[in-house]
Amino acid sequence: MNWDDVRIFLAVARTGQILGAARRLELNHATVSRRVAALEEALKTKLFRRLTTGSELTPSGERFLEIAERMEADMLTARAEISGEGDEVAGTVRIGAPDGFGVAFLAQRLGQLTALHPDLKIQLVPVPRTFSLSRREADIAITTERPREGRLVAAKLVDYSLGLFASRAYAQEHGLPAARSDLSSHRLIGYVPDLVVSQSLDYATEFNPAWDSAFSISSALGQVEAVRSGAGIGILHTFIARTIPEIVPVAAVAPIRRAYWIVYHESVRPLRRIQTVAGFITKAVEHERALFI
């Protein structure tokens, strides 16, 4: 079995397309198709179903994907040990993170890491979406839930809190609720329910079972700006809100707690650049743990 064919198989499996894999690998479309066919011939089985929208793994392909990823992990380990990959921190690491944590915390700190390692390139993707580590949409992901499936390495970073906040101007004009039941008489700012990427982030009813947003924004930082502008009362990350002088807490309802996890695929565990970036994020959070609660 040819390792290059396995590498190409992994790219097709992760992108779901021959063309997408060709672009990622910088190969000709026909070459990718031919190498996949050669691998299927060597294994005496079909690995993909060809669809009009792309390529879908067959049951045999799903089983071989697990084997291929173990081969990939072994190859990465061998390269790290034999070629001296561990002697320097170099290459690109893409980090996927929720926009609140990604922008408000990571973005202002990761520059320290690239200053320490000039050959290291960081790609930070702070958007409210999920990232598939098996498809290599990110090398490291920050999540709000511990993953339960897949060959993933996960560690809890920190607990954080979310609370109700309003701008000082809104509080002066409309007052603040004295009890949970008073929230219904205020303008509320929230998220777009059908765009919530994790069940743990669908938390509005924990503040008020009848929560009804007058203004919904599918971005944590967008909600911060709406509250800052005086548009109403919103559920904000405490570690962000407490840094903004124009915003005050609404004490009528207690904050709730969630957690951030750092996750990466088991196959990239041997890479020093992954361990370096993951270690830096973990230490940065640990150093400022009091900020989050």
PADOVO-333860 format. One line per field, with one value per atom (N, C-alpha, C): residue in one letter; atom name; x, y, z. Coordinates in steps of 0.001 Angstrom, whole numbers, padded with zeros to 6 digits. Example, Ala and Ser with C-alpha at 12.3 -4.5 7.8 and 13.67 -1.06 7.14 Angstrom:
! PADOVO-333860
residu	[a,a,a,s,s,s] .
atome	[N,CA,C,N,CA,C] .
u	[013190,012300,013200,012850,013670,012900] .
v	[-005690,-004500,-003300,-002250,-001060,000030] .
w	[007800,007800,007800,007080,007140,007870] .
END
This chain:
! PADOVO-333860
residu	[m,m,m,n,n,n,w,w,w,d,d,d,d,d,d,v,v,v,r,r,r,i,i,i,f,f,f,l,l,l,a,a,a,v,v,v,a,a,a,r,r,r,t,t,t,g,g,g,q,q,q,i,i,i,l,l,l,g,g,g,a,a,a,a,a,a,r,r,r,r,r,r,l,l,l,e,e,e,l,l,l,n,n,n,h,h,h,a,a,a,t,t,t,v,v,v,s,s,s,r,r,r,r,r,r,v,v,v,a,a,a,a,a,a,l,l,l,e,e,e,e,e,e,a,a,a,l,l,l,k,k,k,t,t,t,k,k,k,l,l,l,f,f,f,r,r,r,r,r,r,l,l,l,t,t,t,t,t,t,g,g,g,s,s,s,e,e,e,l,l,l,t,t,t,p,p,p,s,s,s,g,g,g,e,e,e,r,r,r,f,f,f,l,l,l,e,e,e,i,i,i,a,a,a,e,e,e,r,r,r,m,m,m,e,e,e,a,a,a,d,d,d,m,m,m,l,l,l,t,t,t,a,a,a,r,r,r,a,a,a,e,e,e,i,i,i,s,s,s,g,g,g,e,e,e,g,g,g,d,d,d,e,e,e,v,v,v,a,a,a,g,g,g,t,t,t,v,v,v,r,r,r,i,i,i,g,g,g,a,a,a,p,p,p,d,d,d,g,g,g,f,f,f,g,g,g,v,v,v,a,a,a,f,f,f,l,l,l,a,a,a,q,q,q,r,r,r,l,l,l,g,g,g,q,q,q,l,l,l,t,t,t,a,a,a,l,l,l,h,h,h,p,p,p,d,d,d,l,l,l,k,k,k,i,i,i,q,q,q,l,l,l,v,v,v,p,p,p,v,v,v,p,p,p,r,r,r,t,t,t,f,f,f,s,s,s,l,l,l,s,s,s,r,r,r,r,r,r,e,e,e,a,a,a,d,d,d,i,i,i,a,a,a,i,i,i,t,t,t,t,t,t,e,e,e,r,r,r,p,p,p,r,r,r,e,e,e,g,g,g,r,r,r,l,l,l,v,v,v,a,a,a,a,a,a,k,k,k,l,l,l,v,v,v,d,d,d,y,y,y,s,s,s,l,l,l,g,g,g,l,l,l,f,f,f,a,a,a,s,s,s,r,r,r,a,a,a,y,y,y,a,a,a,q,q,q,e,e,e,h,h,h,g,g,g,l,l,l,p,p,p,a,a,a,a,a,a,r,r,r,s,s,s,d,d,d,l,l,l,s,s,s,s,s,s,h,h,h,r,r,r,l,l,l,i,i,i,g,g,g,y,y,y,v,v,v,p,p,p,d,d,d,l,l,l,v,v,v,v,v,v,s,s,s,q,q,q,s,s,s,l,l,l,d,d,d,y,y,y,a,a,a,t,t,t,e,e,e,f,f,f,n,n,n,p,p,p,a,a,a,w,w,w,d,d,d,s,s,s,a,a,a,f,f,f,s,s,s,i,i,i,s,s,s,s,s,s,a,a,a,l,l,l,g,g,g,q,q,q,v,v,v,e,e,e,a,a,a,v,v,v,r,r,r,s,s,s,g,g,g,a,a,a,g,g,g,i,i,i,g,g,g,i,i,i,l,l,l,h,h,h,t,t,t,f,f,f,i,i,i,a,a,a,r,r,r,t,t,t,i,i,i,p,p,p,e,e,e,i,i,i,v,v,v,p,p,p,v,v,v,a,a,a,a,a,a,v,v,v,a,a,a,p,p,p,i,i,i,r,r,r,r,r,r,a,a,a,y,y,y,w,w,w,i,i,i,v,v,v,y,y,y,h,h,h,e,e,e,s,s,s,v,v,v,r,r,r,p,p,p,l,l,l,r,r,r,r,r,r,i,i,i,q,q,q,t,t,t,v,v,v,a,a,a,g,g,g,f,f,f,i,i,i,t,t,t,k,k,k,a,a,a,v,v,v,e,e,e,h,h,h,e,e,e,r,r,r,a,a,a,l,l,l,f,f,f,i,i,i] .
atome	[N,CA,C,N,CA,C,N,CA,C,N,CA,C,N,CA,C,N,CA,C,N,CA,C,N,CA,C,N,CA,C,N,CA,C,N,CA,C,N,CA,C,N,CA,C,N,CA,C,N,CA,C,N,CA,C,N,CA,C,N,CA,C,N,CA,C,N,CA,C,N,CA,C,N,CA,C,N,CA,C,N,CA,C,N,CA,C,N,CA,C,N,CA,C,N,CA,C,N,CA,C,N,CA,C,N,CA,C,N,CA,C,N,CA,C,N,CA,C,N,CA,C,N,CA,C,N,CA,C,N,CA,C,N,CA,C,N,CA,C,N,CA,C,N,CA,C,N,CA,C,N,CA,C,N,CA,C,N,CA,C,N,CA,C,N,CA,C,N,CA,C,N,CA,C,N,CA,C,N,CA,C,N,CA,C,N,CA,C,N,CA,C,N,CA,C,N,CA,C,N,CA,C,N,CA,C,N,CA,C,N,CA,C,N,CA,C,N,CA,C,N,CA,C,N,CA,C,N,CA,C,N,CA,C,N,CA,C,N,CA,C,N,CA,C,N,CA,C,N,CA,C,N,CA,C,N,CA,C,N,CA,C,N,CA,C,N,CA,C,N,CA,C,N,CA,C,N,CA,C,N,CA,C,N,CA,C,N,CA,C,N,CA,C,N,CA,C,N,CA,C,N,CA,C,N,CA,C,N,CA,C,N,CA,C,N,CA,C,N,CA,C,N,CA,C,N,CA,C,N,CA,C,N,CA,C,N,CA,C,N,CA,C,N,CA,C,N,CA,C,N,CA,C,N,CA,C,N,CA,C,N,CA,C,N,CA,C,N,CA,C,N,CA,C,N,CA,C,N,CA,C,N,CA,C,N,CA,C,N,CA,C,N,CA,C,N,CA,C,N,CA,C,N,CA,C,N,CA,C,N,CA,C,N,CA,C,N,CA,C,N,CA,C,N,CA,C,N,CA,C,N,CA,C,N,CA,C,N,CA,C,N,CA,C,N,CA,C,N,CA,C,N,CA,C,N,CA,C,N,CA,C,N,CA,C,N,CA,C,N,CA,C,N,CA,C,N,CA,C,N,CA,C,N,CA,C,N,CA,C,N,CA,C,N,CA,C,N,CA,C,N,CA,C,N,CA,C,N,CA,C,N,CA,C,N,CA,C,N,CA,C,N,CA,C,N,CA,C,N,CA,C,N,CA,C,N,CA,C,N,CA,C,N,CA,C,N,CA,C,N,CA,C,N,CA,C,N,CA,C,N,CA,C,N,CA,C,N,CA,C,N,CA,C,N,CA,C,N,CA,C,N,CA,C,N,CA,C,N,CA,C,N,CA,C,N,CA,C,N,CA,C,N,CA,C,N,CA,C,N,CA,C,N,CA,C,N,CA,C,N,CA,C,N,CA,C,N,CA,C,N,CA,C,N,CA,C,N,CA,C,N,CA,C,N,CA,C,N,CA,C,N,CA,C,N,CA,C,N,CA,C,N,CA,C,N,CA,C,N,CA,C,N,CA,C,N,CA,C,N,CA,C,N,CA,C,N,CA,C,N,CA,C,N,CA,C,N,CA,C,N,CA,C,N,CA,C,N,CA,C,N,CA,C,N,CA,C,N,CA,C,N,CA,C,N,CA,C,N,CA,C,N,CA,C,N,CA,C,N,CA,C,N,CA,C,N,CA,C,N,CA,C,N,CA,C,N,CA,C,N,CA,C,N,CA,C,N,CA,C,N,CA,C,N,CA,C,N,CA,C,N,CA,C,N,CA,C,N,CA,C,N,CA,C,N,CA,C,N,CA,C,N,CA,C,N,CA,C,N,CA,C,N,CA,C,N,CA,C,N,CA,C,N,CA,C,N,CA,C,N,CA,C,N,CA,C,N,CA,C,N,CA,C,N,CA,C,N,CA,C,N,CA,C,N,CA,C,N,CA,C,N,CA,C,N,CA,C,N,CA,C,N,CA,C,N,CA,C,N,CA,C,N,CA,C,N,CA,C,N,CA,C,N,CA,C,N,CA,C,N,CA,C,N,CA,C,N,CA,C,N,CA,C,N,CA,C,N,CA,C,N,CA,C,N,CA,C,N,CA,C,N,CA,C,N,CA,C,N,CA,C,N,CA,C,N,CA,C,N,CA,C,N,CA,C,N,CA,C,N,CA,C,N,CA,C,N,CA,C,N,CA,C,N,CA,C,N,CA,C,N,CA,C,N,CA,C,N,CA,C,N,CA,C,N,CA,C,N,CA,C,N,CA,C,N,CA,C,N,CA,C,N,CA,C,N,CA,C,N,CA,C,N,CA,C] .
u	[000840,000000,000881,000558,001342,000858,001781,001377,000808,001349,000822,-000636,-000999,-002397,-003265,-002747,-003487,-003653,-002600,-002649,-003708,-003778,-004777,-006180,-006317,-007604,-008081,-007180,-007550,-008039,-007391,-007796,-009194,-009478,-010805,-011855,-011533,-012475,-012789,-011790,-011980,-012663,-012442,-013089,-014425,-014585,-015818,-015883,-014753,-014727,-013362,-013376,-012125,-011484,-012301,-011775,-011248,-011983,-011536,-010224,-010071,-008814,-007674,-007968,-006941,-006425,-007334,-006927,-006088,-006511,-005785,-004386,-004272,-002991,-002160,-002778,-002128,-001740,-002706,-002533,-003609,-003375,-004363,-005566,-006758,-007988,-007935,-007440,-007363,-006381,-005294,-004309,-004920,-005663,-006311,-007284,-008091,-009061,-008365,-007266,-006521,-005893,-005369,-004723,-005749,-006923,-007982,-008404,-008519,-008886,-007818,-006553,-005463,-005532,-005874,-005994,-007167,-008263,-009425,-009092,-008320,-007910,-007006,-006088,-005175,-005924,-006976,-007740,-008892,-009149,-010229,-011598,-011810,-013098,-013322,-014584,-014913,-014877,-014144,-014013,-014973,-015383,-016253,-017424,-018548,-019653,-019537,-019548,-019467,-020864,-021055,-022331,-022189,-023308,-023248,-022672,-022806,-022311,-020909,-020343,-019009,-018797,-018042,-017713,-018050,-018789,-019219,-018566,-018075,-017434,-018433,-018024,-018796,-018534,-019275,-018949,-017496,-016988,-015570,-014671,-015091,-014319,-014277,-015405,-015446,-014485,-014454,-013540,-012093,-011834,-010454,-010000,-010934,-010573,-009909,-010439,-009838,-008416,-008229,-006895,-005949,-006444,-005617,-005183,-006080,-005714,-004676,-004742,-003697,-002361,-002397,-001182,-000601,-001489,-001055,-000388,-000996,-000420,000965,001101,002398,003427,002998,003905,004370,003437,003800,004766,004517,005414,006813,006867,008158,008925,008224,008897,009423,008616,009040,010277,010329,011448,012700,012539,013685,014236,013319,013797,014140,013929,014250,013211,011958,010891,010776,011192,011084,012142,013114,014188,013743,012694,012217,010708,010085,008637,008370,007856,007641,006392,005862,004682,003453,002305,001047,000123,-000487,-001490,-002752,-003857,-005142,-005949,-006434,-007216,-008644,-009596,-011008,-011538,-012266,-012727,-014034,-014846,-016019,-015561,-016407,-015944,-015637,-016382,-016092,-014713,-014412,-013105,-012008,-012292,-011276,-010826,-011793,-011448,-011062,-011892,-011688,-010520,-010156,-009052,-007849,-008044,-006894,-006210,-006985,-006403,-005347,-005558,-004614,-003434,-003390,-002307,-001445,-001976,-001234,-000038,-000033,001125,002390,002238,003400,004032,003165,003647,004403,003875,004565,005854,005906,007145,008229,007828,008778,009267,008405,008722,008485,009475,009314,008874,009166,008786,007414,006738,005393,004358,003393,002301,000995,000263,-001008,-002150,-003170,-004413,-005524,-006071,-007151,-008472,-009418,-010727,-011778,-012034,-012968,-014382,-015103,-016461,-017391,-018682,-019639,-020078,-019233,-019539,-018737,-019073,-018306,-017231,-016143,-015034,-014822,-014670,-014389,-012879,-012389,-010957,-010571,-011472,-011161,-011041,-011763,-011660,-010601,-009897,-008804,-009279,-010507,-010961,-010210,-009682,-008818,-007872,-006730,-005782,-006115,-006542,-006935,-008284,-009192,-010498,-010740,-011344,-011831,-013341,-013846,-015262,-015891,-017210,-017923,-018480,-018194,-018582,-017443,-017285,-016274,-016765,-015963,-016392,-016488,-017491,-017716,-017363,-017122,-016837,-015577,-014958,-013790,-012491,-011402,-010075,-009490,-010024,-009678,-009040,-008131,-007529,-008216,-008797,-009537,-009123,-009018,-008695,-009507,-010018,-010782,-009842,-010205,-009404,-009820,-011117,-011559,-013084,-013655,-015068,-015196,-016319,-016573,-018043,-018374,-019749,-020379,-021699,-022513,-023561,-023771,-024737,-025531,-026487,-027291,-026610,-026594,-025955,-026779,-026596,-027220,-026240,-026482,-025621,-026065,-025136,-025490,-026609,-026551,-027573,-028943,-028997,-030272,-030795,-029905,-030319,-030871,-030260,-030725,-032085,-032311,-033569,-034711,-034407,-035471,-035428,-034379,-034217,-033807,-033499,-033116,-034122,-034364,-035337,-034902,-035874,-035589,-035747,-036422,-036648,-036693,-036534,-036563,-037853,-038962,-040252,-040350,-039508,-039535,-038894,-038164,-037469,-038430,-039651,-040613,-041003,-040753,-041096,-039919,-038815,-037625,-037348,-036638,-036170,-035008,-035087,-034077,-033284,-031989,-031081,-030606,-030645,-030230,-029599,-029493,-028909,-030016,-029619,-030579,-030692,-031809,-031895,-031510,-031942,-031669,-030243,-029452,-028044,-027102,-027639,-026809,-026046,-024719,-023876,-023699,-024129,-023967,-025137,-025628,-026743,-026402,-025125,-024721,-024831,-024946,-025051,-026496,-027437,-028859,-029347,-028987,-029129,-030116,-030791,-031641,-032711,-033314,-034387,-033877,-032575,-032032,-032103,-032157,-032314,-033790,-034586,-036025,-036716,-037573,-038237,-039015,-039416,-040194,-039350,-038022,-037127,-037576,-037753,-038205,-037376,-036407,-035496,-036184,-036025,-036480,-035438,-034176,-033050,-032153,-032028,-031221,-030014,-028854,-027601,-026838,-026366,-025688,-024190,-023825,-022419,-022353,-021495,-021357,-020881,-019945,-019433,-020460,-021301,-022389,-023376,-023644,-024543,-023937,-022630,-021945,-022146,-021959,-022080,-023513,-024476,-025886,-026219,-025726,-025957,-025256,-024031,-023270,-024016,-024687,-025385,-026663,-027106,-028334,-029573,-029401,-030541,-031366,-030819,-031584,-030689,-031280,-030569,-030176,-028906,-028436,-027656,-027477,-026685,-025271,-024325,-022968,-021967,-020821,-019705,-019203,-019129,-018682,-017275,-016387,-014997,-014864,-015869,-015872,-016562,-017745,-018556,-017859,-017109,-016501,-015360,-014928,-013867,-014423,-015753,-016387,-017070,-016546,-017077,-018542,-018989,-020362,-021406,-020979,-021903,-021947,-023162,-023337,-024077,-023821,-024523,-025956,-026802,-028183,-028235,-028327,-028161,-029402,-030520,-031769,-031699,-030865,-030733,-029260,-028971,-027582,-026968,-025678,-024993,-025060,-024822,-024731,-023294,-022960,-021579,-021507,-020486,-020167,-018665,-018135,-016702,-016148,-014882,-014148,-013251,-013175,-012302,-011355,-010138,-009193,-009092,-009235,-009361,-008502,-007846,-007171,-007200,-006954,-007033,-005822,-006057,-004980,-003811,-004099,-003043,-002006,-002364,-001397,-000724,-001035,-000438,001095,001785,003261,003894,003140,003735,004040,005279,005680,004918,004609,003888,002492,001860,000551,000692,001652,001861,002259,003046,003481,002290,001448,000292,-000723,-001003,-001949,-001445,-000141,000435,000369,000606,000558,-000846,-001867,-003251,-003613,-003247,-003562,-002919,-001640,-000949,-001509,-001889,-002455,-003765,-004598,-005866,-005617,-004699,-004398,-003896,-003079,-002505,-003595,-004675,-005731,-007063,-007009,-008216,-009252,-008822,-009766,-010603,-010127,-010865,-012197,-012260,-013402,-014550,-014313,-015376,-015714] .
v	[-001195,000000,001253,002198,003418,004485,005020,006027,007265,007665,008841,008641,007408,007127,007270,006830,006950,008425,009198,010639,011326,010932,011504,011059,009786,009298,010153,010469,011269,012657,013239,014570,014531,013509,013385,013129,012259,011964,013209,014074,015255,016403,016515,017590,017151,015832,015318,015525,015902,016173,015842,015280,015068,016416,017359,018672,019422,019350,020019,019454,018132,017498,017907,017983,018380,019788,020673,022043,022067,021315,021295,020723,019687,019013,019642,020595,021236,020190,019327,018297,018462,017807,017784,016942,017381,016658,015211,015009,013656,012783,013402,012645,012134,012986,012576,011439,011576,010537,009212,009303,008092,007419,008214,007630,006982,007578,006974,005640,005623,004377,003299,003717,002764,002185,003023,002539,001575,001899,001009,-000336,-000297,-001530,-002352,-001677,-002387,-003030,-002350,-002857,-003767,-003819,-004650,-004264,-002953,-002484,-001040,-000611,000769,001584,002680,003529,004714,005118,006284,005978,006625,006693,008036,008022,009270,009863,011062,011760,013030,013611,014866,015995,015870,016917,016642,015472,015158,013666,013292,011891,011542,010456,010018,008687,008561,007321,006171,005023,003799,003223,002192,001551,001078,000551,000153,001376,002476,003709,004247,004137,004581,003769,002452,001602,001906,002136,002413,003788,004729,006056,005946,005099,004917,004375,003424,002846,003901,004663,005676,006751,007129,008156,007635,006346,005768,005740,005427,005453,006865,007848,009243,009640,009234,009557,008926,007678,007006,007708,008145,008842,010166,010915,012182,011969,010925,010616,010267,009456,009056,010265,011157,012350,013226,013357,014191,013628,012317,011680,011570,011317,011039,012293,013172,014326,015523,015405,016532,017618,017254,018251,018953,018262,018848,019894,020103,021046,022504,022793,024157,024140,025258,025381,026143,025450,026051,025455,026177,025702,026514,026085,026803,026032,026737,026154,027008,026363,027071,026766,027834,027705,028149,027280,027640,027909,029006,029375,030141,030094,030976,032425,033291,034656,035414,035170,035883,035561,034287,033871,034171,033926,034103,035544,036462,037871,038549,038385,039133,038613,037336,036807,036413,035512,034971,035987,036768,037633,038580,039058,040022,039359,038028,037330,036463,036016,035097,035755,037075,037765,037493,037270,036933,035620,034694,033387,033476,034214,034347,035151,036042,036778,035840,034855,033884,032906,032612,031604,032210,032862,033566,032672,031373,030476,029848,030240,029732,030701,030176,031000,030569,031548,031274,031782,030951,031359,031230,032355,032357,032576,031656,031753,031876,033107,033296,033568,032521,032668,031712,032051,031199,030010,028991,027783,026626,025421,024260,023976,023342,023002,021496,020913,019480,019279,018701,018431,017260,016301,015157,015578,016640,017158,018247,018498,019484,020905,021218,022601,023488,022872,023558,022526,022987,022096,021980,023100,023158,023860,023338,023975,024277,025427,025759,025535,024663,024315,024591,024585,024789,023474,022386,021062,020091,019111,018089,017146,016932,016016,014583,013863,012496,011457,011889,010957,011382,010409,010698,010514,010443,010258,011627,012194,013556,013611,014560,014854,016103,016020,017154,017411,018674,019053,020296,020320,021480,022659,023800,025009,025755,026105,026942,027017,027198,027556,029058,029462,030894,031156,032405,032740,033672,033582,034455,035091,036381,037072,038092,038701,039753,041102,041892,043206,044216,045473,046575,047738,048697,049877,050810,051648,052621,053546,053902,054790,054121,052829,052111,052038,051746,051633,052953,054075,055375,055725,055315,055665,054715,053428,052437,051736,051922,051179,049747,048995,047595,046713,045531,044636,044270,044215,043842,042344,041679,040234,039643,038332,037644,037961,038004,038239,039614,040555,041913,041983,040947,040984,041171,040650,040724,042155,043082,044483,045261,044566,045213,044706,045516,045071,044101,042942,041908,041671,041455,041170,039730,038969,037573,037079,035763,035106,034616,034206,033645,032153,031680,030304,029225,029335,028245,028281,029257,029314,028968,028529,028133,026866,026877,025767,024676,024919,023926,024044,022911,022919,023686,023650,024353,025864,026363,027802,028264,027347,027698,027880,029024,029196,030286,030933,032077,031710,030521,030145,029885,029734,029586,030913,032012,033329,033679,033277,033524,032525,031642,030634,031245,032508,033172,034196,033978,034938,035158,036423,036771,037952,037660,038711,039663,040951,041955,042161,041825,042037,040808,040037,038813,038960,038552,038676,037361,036825,035519,035649,036549,036788,037292,036698,037138,038584,038945,040314,041297,040848,041697,042001,041009,041218,042206,042121,043082,044503,044697,046048,046547,045651,046059,046506,045757,046148,047468,047604,048846,050059,049869,050977,051402,050594,050920,050279,049269,048641,047763,047366,046529,045752,044751,043873,042606,042184,041001,040058,038845,037825,037889,038301,038511,037686,037424,036790,037775,037315,038189,038716,037857,038292,039378,039530,040623,041847,041636,042753,043561,042876,043584,044507,044392,045270,046536,046645,047769,048674,049869,050745,051135,051189,051638,050573,049360,048247,047894,047643,047289,045958,045193,043914,044115,043168,043130,042048,042446,041520,040689,040983,040284,038792,038382,036969,036587,035484,035053,034586,034777,034277,032752,032233,030786,030456,029177,028769,027824,028004,027111,026844,026102,025787,025839,026164,026076,024839,024146,022978,023234,022717,022778,021375,021275,019974,019942,018810,018606,017124,016815,015438,014662,013420,012580,012450,012495,012290,013404,014613,015717,015886,015026,015108,015157,014400,014417,015726,016576,017780,018832,019277,020232,021548,021960,023224,023148,021974,021812,021862,021137,021129,022510,023239,024573,025526,025517,026419,026025,024728,024273,024610,024427,024746,026231,027061,028509,028949,028446,028813,028376,027151,026620,027460,027820,028622,030040,030614,031968,032006,030985,030905,030684,029782,029494,030746,031525,032734,033762,033781,034771,034115,033011,032256,033118,034004,034835,035734,036008,036849,036230,034889,034206,033947,034009,033701,034940] .
w	[000000,000000,000000,-000860,-001022,-000042,000802,001781,001117,-000033,-000725,-001108,-001481,-001804,-000557,000583,001838,002205,002018,002302,001448,000188,-000712,-000301,000085,000582,001756,002698,003861,003442,002470,002012,001393,000611,-000003,001077,002035,003110,003931,004147,004990,004270,002981,002235,001649,001456,000853,-000645,-001255,-002694,-003276,-004479,-005217,-005525,-005996,-006375,-005158,-004048,-002838,-002337,-002419,-002011,-002934,-004227,-005194,-004890,-004558,-004226,-002952,-001950,-000685,-000866,-001701,-001904,-003014,-003745,-004887,-005935,-006223,-007239,-008304,-009430,-010496,-010078,-010468,-010137,-010619,-011829,-012393,-011615,-011122,-010349,-009051,-008364,-007124,-007383,-008423,-008762,-009083,-009820,-010197,-008973,-008039,-006864,-005928,-005834,-005031,-005645,-006967,-007652,-007445,-007436,-007218,-005808,-004835,-003465,-003338,-003974,-003944,-004591,-005655,-006324,-005408,-004708,-003817,-002654,-002169,-001035,-001457,-002761,-003305,-002732,-002601,-002098,-002520,-002552,-002848,-001552,-001587,-000411,-000442,-001643,-001791,-002715,-002428,-003379,-004083,-005405,-006171,-006285,-005737,-005781,-006607,-006977,-007745,-006887,-005561,-004656,-004128,-004449,-003951,-003794,-002785,-002534,-001085,-000917,000407,000745,001958,002375,002410,001902,002037,003432,003856,005138,005191,004072,004023,004163,003537,003640,005058,005770,007166,008014,007787,008558,008217,006911,006509,006998,007172,007668,009040,009909,011226,011107,010208,010001,009434,008438,007785,008771,009688,010659,011649,011978,012841,012097,010803,009990,009950,009796,009747,011057,012174,013485,013640,013196,013276,012389,011219,010302,010913,011514,012140,013296,014078,015193,014687,013635,013076,012558,011867,011343,012476,013536,014661,015340,015462,016160,015307,014011,013155,012491,012042,011269,012134,013448,014327,014298,013996,013975,015321,016375,017696,018000,017123,017414,017334,016585,016468,016316,016648,016508,015223,014223,012913,012273,011301,010593,010971,010474,010674,011599,012532,013419,013332,012954,012875,014129,014773,015992,015719,015963,015867,017267,017445,018788,018705,019757,019814,019729,019167,018920,020208,021280,022520,023049,023200,023709,022690,021425,020388,020232,020198,019989,021303,022320,023564,024387,024222,025028,024172,023211,022478,021577,020838,019810,020373,021575,022148,022843,022861,023555,022639,021538,020672,019995,019919,019363,020163,021464,022304,021839,021411,020981,019661,018703,017417,017558,018564,018810,019341,020129,020675,019614,018628,017609,016218,015657,014381,013217,013278,012180,012389,013451,013724,013173,012449,011908,012566,013085,013751,012875,012698,012042,013085,013509,014491,013765,013968,013322,014426,014896,016001,015494,015192,014669,015414,015523,016238,015382,015323,014558,015142,014732,015150,014107,014546,013661,013687,012496,012410,012427,013520,013612,012732,012555,011695,010245,009851,008484,008357,009440,009480,009161,009602,009478,010476,011508,012477,013060,013534,014210,015691,016265,017669,017729,018531,018692,020164,020420,021747,021700,022565,022544,023906,023947,025216,025750,025072,025533,025281,026139,025909,024816,023775,022714,023229,022769,023230,022174,020952,019867,019123,018449,017638,018410,017669,018254,018586,019669,020024,021408,021567,022859,023398,024579,025136,026578,026926,028309,028670,029876,030316,030551,029973,030165,031423,031486,032601,032603,033785,033875,033629,033066,032913,033216,033433,033792,032771,032699,031866,032761,032585,033423,032643,033314,032695,032894,031816,031861,031072,031434,030704,030687,029823,029830,030951,031402,032433,031940,030651,030091,030118,029779,029807,031241,032192,033590,034113,033720,034174,033589,032337,031669,032033,032145,032330,033689,034429,035666,035382,036434,036291,037006,036511,037156,038574,039477,040857,041069,040130,040216,038818,038724,037438,036668,037382,036729,036079,036507,035939,034558,034165,032874,031714,031845,030737,030391,031302,031031,030447,030151,029592,028179,027413,026098,026307,025679,025879,024604,024783,023669,023815,022719,022801,021522,021422,020251,019327,018114,017157,017454,017978,018489,017486,016233,015289,014744,015170,014764,015913,017040,018178,017802,017983,017521,018560,019802,020864,021826,022288,023226,024491,024887,026105,025963,024724,024492,024312,024465,024395,025834,026437,027880,028293,027367,027719,028733,028590,029510,030927,031101,032450,033207,032451,033074,033232,032265,032321,031395,031945,031093,029934,030101,029039,028277,028244,027566,026124,025767,024413,023918,023066,022598,021628,021888,020931,019844,020178,019267,019406,018331,018363,017451,017951,017206,017337,016224,016246,016499,017385,017724,019150,019964,021350,021425,020555,020582,020048,019117,018639,019749,020588,021725,022716,022908,023788,023284,021989,021432,021493,021316,021404,022826,023821,025213,025504,025041,025275,024707,023583,022925,023636,024612,025326,024740,023886,023210,024139,025293,026207,027145,027780,028713,027981,028122,027417,028309,027802,028494,027931,028758,028275,029071,028433,029137,030196,031419,032501,032256,031709,031528,030469,029621,028645,029232,029802,030284,031375,032255,033377,032939,031669,031181,030525,030448,029751,030772,031013,032068,031857,030604,030326,030632,030981,031195,032677,033188,034601,034709,035773,035940,036416,036041,036525,037596,038848,039971,040269,039612,039933,039654,038698,038338,038427,039098,039291,037972,037825,036620,036543,035352,035156,034754,034831,034579,033381,032589,031484,031521,030546,030541,029127,029025,027757,027805,026675,026511,025356,025457,024336,023757,022430,021781,020512,020271,018995,018657,017392,016937,017415,017776,018298,017327,016027,015030,015030,015525,015521,016882,017815,019152,019117,018229,018257,017796,017118,016536,017607,017602,018635,018500,017280,017117,017756,017684,018312,019825,020354,021800,022313,021519,021927,022003,020979,020954,022029,022134,023154,024555,024774,026074,026384,025366,025562,025948,025238,025544,026963,027302,028629,029730,029554,030565,030641,029487,029483,030261,030057,030780,032268,032592,033992,034712,034027,034614,034932,034149,034329,034662,035388,035703,036427,037280,038055,037148,035941,034998,034596,034585,033994,034964,036242,037206,038039] .
END
